[in-house]
Amino acid sequence: MTTLLRNIGELVTNDPEWGGRYGIITDAAVEYDEGVVTWVGTEMQARTRRSDQVVDVEGRAVIPAFVDSHTHLIFAGDRSAEFESRMKGAPYAAGGINSTVLATREATDDELRDLVRARIDEMHNQGTGTVEIKTGYGLTVDQESRLARIAGEFTDDVTFLGGHVVPPEFADDVDAYVDLVCGAMLDAVAPHATWIDVFCEEGAFSVAQSRRILEAGMMAGLRPRIHAAQLGPSDSVRMAVSLGATSIDHGTFLTESDIELLSNSPTVVTLLPGAEFSTKQPYPDARALIDAGVQVAIATNCNPGSSYTTSMSFCIALAVREMGMTTAEALWAATAGGAKALDRDDVGVIRVGAKAHLVELSAPSHVHLAYRPGVNLVRRVTF
């Protein structure tokens, strides 16, 4: 049954066919059937459509559903005390991840399913239609395989992050743990995953160790992405680009040479402003990236330690206020940019043949996503 949304005050398509990068149509309409967009046009053109069902949007804005391309949704436990400590001045460090690992290992499959389901429901209610989920809170062969299998019940974009941190049982032999990640753990997880990731930072894995992990994943058919330049500059960006990484995530401390390198590559930089909000680190300079021609995405980085938010609109507001982006740029990064970070062209855009992941806002314009920070403006979703 075809459904026509008409009388849309502002339709953000992200389809250049409608002019410019954002393809914004005023006085617009869009039709969909069985979860796929079947027609896009103006309100005047819509008057000749013979759709089975017509919904009057009454002048409100419609945008593509958010594409959250970086999350750590499958975890148990709480780290609010760690957050409170940082707000009092303690620095962020990667080591706190191990406390979540212990809690996650103790949770049952059904407990983890319930936790992931609740977080995804929260995301859907705030306009997120596509979500990536990383492993990384198990850090044993059986646990990482379990997390990937459960994550796959909720998304097609599962990322193997056995290289998150070194678990306590390998504290004295990091290379032995890297051997495990590249061997038996990868063999167990690869059938359930699409992506390979690694946390390349001091306190986690070196550039050389990270390269080993990414190359092993690629040999197993997984595609590379990386946590890079979050805590400081390193050669991680150059290494990841040389391997053809689809996305470099965080990028808080990118150098000028990093930006030049990225501007000449198809690699997306996924910015995670919720992490800077929660860790009190400086925000990355999105303006410099965009002006240099780098493709930028925005994601929540939802996790219990450094960014416990499911709100993409909150991240958009931070990107506009703190990172030099316009609201249109931030919305594109949170939709089409996220799709590029997952190498997908069926989401993050409103055009014929794309998934009908549509979000109606209780607002006349996408600008209200930043203009009204902290307010869930999502009135209705179609996914």
C-alpha positions, 0 to 999 in steps of 0.5 A, spaced: 500 500 500 503 506 497 503 512 502 504 519 500 506 524 505 504 531 503 504 538 505 511 538 507 514 544 509 521 542 508 524 536 505 531 534 506 533 529 501 540 529 501 539 528 493 543 533 489 538 532 484 534 537 487 539 542 488 546 543 492 548 537 496 542 537 501 537 537 496 532 541 500 525 541 497 520 546 500 512 545 499 514 537 498 511 530 498 514 523 498 511 517 497 513 510 499 511 503 499 513 496 503 519 500 506 522 503 499 521 510 497 517 510 490 516 518 489 519 524 491 516 531 488 513 538 490 506 539 493 503 541 486 506 535 483 503 530 488 496 532 487 496 528 481 498 522 485 493 516 486 496 513 493 493 508 497 494 513 503 495 520 504 498 523 510 498 531 511 504 533 514 501 540 515 507 544 514 512 540 518 519 538 516 521 531 514 528 529 514 532 522 512 533 518 519 539 518 522 545 513 521 549 512 527 555 509 524 559 508 531 556 505 537 558 500 543 551 498 544 552 491 547 554 492 554 552 491 561 554 495 567 554 502 569 560 507 569 557 513 572 562 514 578 567 515 572 563 520 569 562 524 575 570 523 577 572 526 570 567 532 571 571 533 577 577 534 573 580 526 572 583 525 565 580 520 561 583 514 560 582 507 556 583 503 562 576 504 565 573 499 559 575 493 563 570 494 568 565 494 563 568 488 560 567 484 567 560 486 567 558 484 560 562 477 561 557 476 567 551 478 563 546 472 560 544 472 553 537 474 554 540 480 559 544 483 553 538 482 548 534 486 553 539 492 554 540 492 546 533 492 545 532 498 550 537 502 547 535 501 540 528 503 542 531 509 545 534 511 538 528 509 534 524 514 538 529 519 537 529 518 529 535 513 528 533 508 523 540 505 522 545 503 527 552 499 527 554 495 533 561 493 535 563 488 540 569 489 544 566 488 551 568 480 552 575 480 550 575 472 550 574 468 544 567 465 546 565 472 549 566 476 543 563 471 538 557 471 543 557 479 543 557 479 535 552 473 534 547 477 539 549 484 535 547 481 529 540 480 531 539 487 531 543 490 525 547 488 519 553 492 521 556 488 526 564 490 527 569 486 531 572 490 536 576 485 540 582 490 539 578 494 544 583 494 550 588 488 553 584 484 558 587 483 565 589 476 564 594 479 558 596 485 562 603 482 562 603 479 554 600 484 550 603 481 543 600 474 546 593 477 546 594 480 539 595 473 537 589 471 540 585 477 536 588 475 530 587 468 530 582 464 534 578 470 536 577 472 529 576 465 526 570 465 531 567 472 530 568 473 523 562 469 520 558 474 524 561 481 523 562 485 517 567 490 519 574 490 523 576 495 528 581 497 533 583 502 538 589 505 536 591 509 542 596 509 548 593 504 553 590 500 548 594 498 542 600 501 538 600 502 531 604 496 529 599 492 533 593 495 530 596 494 523 596 487 524 589 486 527 586 490 521 590 486 516 588 479 519 581 482 519 581 484 512 584 477 510 578 474 513 574 478 509 572 484 514 572 491 512 577 496 516 575 502 520 579 504 526 579 508 533 584 513 531 587 520 534 582 520 540 587 521 545 593 524 541 596 525 534 600 518 531 601 515 525 595 511 526 591 515 521 596 514 515 596 507 517 589 506 516 588 510 510 594 506 507 589 500 508 583 503 505 580 504 512 572 506 510 572 510 516 577 513 521 573 515 528 574 520 533 579 524 530 580 529 535 587 530 534 588 530 527 594 534 524 595 538 518 598 532 514 593 527 516 587 532 514 591 533 507 592 525 507 584 524 508 582 530 503 585 526 498 582 519 500 575 516 500 576 515 507 570 518 512 572 521 518 567 520 523 566 525 529 563 523 536 562 530 539 558 526 545 565 523 547 568 530 547 562 532 551 563 527 556 571 527 557 572 534 557 577 533 551 577 539 546 572 538 540 575 536 533 575 542 528 570 539 523 570 546 519 577 545 517 576 538 515 570 540 511 573 546 508 579 541 506 574 536 502 574 531 507 568 527 508 565 527 515 560 523 519 557 524 526 555 518 530 553 518 538 559 513 540 554 510 545 558 507 550 558 507 558 564 510 559 565 516 554 559 517 551 553 514 554 548 518 549 543 515 544 541 522 541 544 524 534 540 530 535 544 532 541 550 530 537 548 535 531 547 541 536 554 539 539 557 539 532 554 546 530 555 549 537 562 547 538 565 544 532 564 549 526 559 546 522 552 549 519 546 545 521 545 542 514 552 540 514 551 536 521 545 533 519 548 531 512 554 528 517 549 524 521 545 521 515 548 521 508 555 521 512 554 516 516 551 512 510 558 513 507 562 511 513 558 504 513 559 504 505 551 504 504 547 508 499 540 505 501 539 509 507 541 517 509 538 519 503 530 520 500 530 518 493 527 513 489 529 506 491 532 508 498 529 505 504 523 509 506 527 511 513 523 518 514 523 522 520 517 527 521 519 533 525 515 537 530 518 543 527 518 547 520 525 546 519 531 542 520 535 548 523 531 546 529 535 540 531 540 545 533 536 551 535 532 547 540 538 542 543 536 537 548 529 537 545 526 530 542 523 533 536 521 527 532 514 526 531 513 520 527 518 515 523 516 510 518 521 505 519 
